């Protein structure tokens, strides 16, 4: 091969790399725009949800007053009619309770989305860690289900019975949990498509917390494990390189793991532990030093 041919090959390779980078940056711009759109939608949806929750509470109070009226006039009603009214009131109370419960859950998810868009960079806030992790684990799962109704996995969560609020950057930590969970869902789905006999796609989420002697600080560990494809030694070595991805074109940008490392090691001064075996699965653990909120 002549020197000119070698030079042309290098130029072509560089052009291809530039095109790949441009495509990935374009996708990132689209994702940023989508994030702004999501925040706008979340804000608009939150208002009617507040009405739903408030009116369910109001209706529940009015129903209680109606029950009192029924009891005060029980002697004027046939026994069967009075019993029917009590049963109907009980069912309505239960229905209103469910409306309020799921409305508040929707509000919680929306507040998380707004936190992503409004949270100041690097701002540590008192956070209910267990609630944050649970919400984003299931948000990832339901997002995957929304794009593929056949997708189904077992999710096992193991949390401390009680845990104080701690200081973290919630909009960043939630993004890290979401990214790892998205990867876990992707890899167990990929392995499930191989239709191995007896394979059951599973993701485990374990949170442990060890306070120090005076309960002013502690060590928080968040471990997300999957029994998906696992990683080869080559993939593990390159995992945190920007733009490196094992996913097909259009499925990944190769930026997610780098973002996770930035959030855990730089922003939170923690450690990121990786344990992965090809054909067995992967565990990614966040080890964070945190201050306890009193």
C-alpha positions, -999 to +999 in steps of 0.1 A: +000+000+000+015+034-010+019+063+013-009+082-005-032+052+000-024+051+037-030+089+040-064+086+022-074+057+045-065+078+075-085+108+061-115+085+055-113+071+090-111+106+105-141+117+084-161+088+096-152+096+133-162+132+128-196+121+113-201+097+142-194+125+167-217+149+148-245+123+149-241+117+186-239+154+194-271+159+173-288+132+194-277+149+226-291+182+214-324+164+207-324+149+241-317+183+257-347+198+237-368+168+248-358+175+284-371+210+282-403+199+265-408+172+293-404+199+319-430+221+303-454+192+300-448+182+336-455+217+348-488+219+329-499+184+340-492+192+376-519+218+379-549+196+369-534+168+391-535+192+421-572+198+414-578+160+412-561+155+446-577+185+463-612+177+451-608+140+462-599+152+497-629+176+497-652+149+484-640+126+512-648+152+538-683+157+523-688+120+523-680+119+560-706+146+566-731+126+545-725+095+567-732+115+598-765+126+583-774+091+575-766+079+610-786+108+625-816+098+604-811+060+606-845+056+624-863+072+595-848+048+569-855+012+562-828-010+576-818-023+542-817+012+527-795+024+555-771-005+551-769+000+513-760+037+519-733+027+543-718+002+518-719+028+490-703+054+512-675+029+522-668+020+485-667+057+476-643+064+504-620+036+492-622+049+456-614+085+466-585+072+487-571+054+456-576+086+435-556+106+460-529+080+464-522+076+427-526+114+421-499+121+447-477+094+432-480+112+398-472+145+414-441+129+430-429+117+395-436+151+380-417+169+408-387+146+400-389+156+363-390+193+373-361+188+397-341+175+368-347+207+348-346+233+376-321+220+400-290+241+403-258+224+392-239+210+422-266+220+448-267+195+477-302+192+492-318+172+520-331+141+502-352+110+510-329+086+492-351+055+494-380+074+478-357+088+451-342+055+442-376+036+442-392+063+419-364+062+393-360+025+393-397+021+384-397+051+361-370+034+340-390+001+340-422+018+329-404+037+302-391+005+288-426-011+290-440+019+272-418+012+242-422-026+243-453-040+259-438-075+259-410-064+281-413-078+316-387-085+344-385-092+381-373-063+402-362-070+438-357-041+461-339-043+494-339-011+515-332-002+552-363-002+574-355+034+583-330+060+570-325+097+577-325+122+550-291+130+537-274+157+516-270+148+479-274+165+446-308+149+439-312+158+402-278+143+395-281+112+416-315+104+401-300+107+366-272+083+376-297+057+390-319+061+359-289+056+335-278+024+353-313+011+355-318+018+318-287-002+309-298-030+332-332-032+315-316-032+281-291-060+289-317-083+305-340-077+275-312-085+251-304-118+269-341-127+271-344-124+234-319-153+231-346-174+246-324-193+270-342-222+287-351-212+323-338-177+320-357-152+341-347-115+336-340-100+370-327-067+384-319-063+421-316-029+439-299-029+473-294+001+495-273+001+527-264+029+550-238+030+578-238+062+600-207+072+618-203+073+656-220+107+662-246+102+634-235+134+616-223+116+585-224+081+570-216+059+540-244+052+515-242+023+492-265+019+462-260-014+442-279-022+410-274-058+398-287-075+367-284-110+353-280-098+317-253-102+292-224-091+314-193-075+300-161-088+284-127-075+298-124-053+267-157-036+273-149-031+310-117-014+301-134+010+278-167+014+296-162+050+308-147+063+275-169+090+260-188+079+229-180+042+235-211+020+234-219-016+227-255-007+217-266-006+180-267+027+162-296+048+175-298+029+208-270+046+227-247+077+226-218+063+247-221+092+271-241+076+299-214+059+318-191+089+317-219+110+331-225+085+359-188+086+368-188+124+368-218+124+392-205+098+416-168+104+418-165+141+411-198+157+422-204+134+452-167+125+460-177+089+460-166+056+444-180+037+415-175-001+418-180-024+388-184-062+390-193-079+357-189-113+342-197-120+306-228-143+304-236-139+341-245-102+348-233-069+361-234-051+395-227-014+396-223+001+431-223+038+442-204+044+474-212+079+487-200+098+518-230+118+529-240+142+556-270+134+577-298+160+580-309+164+616 
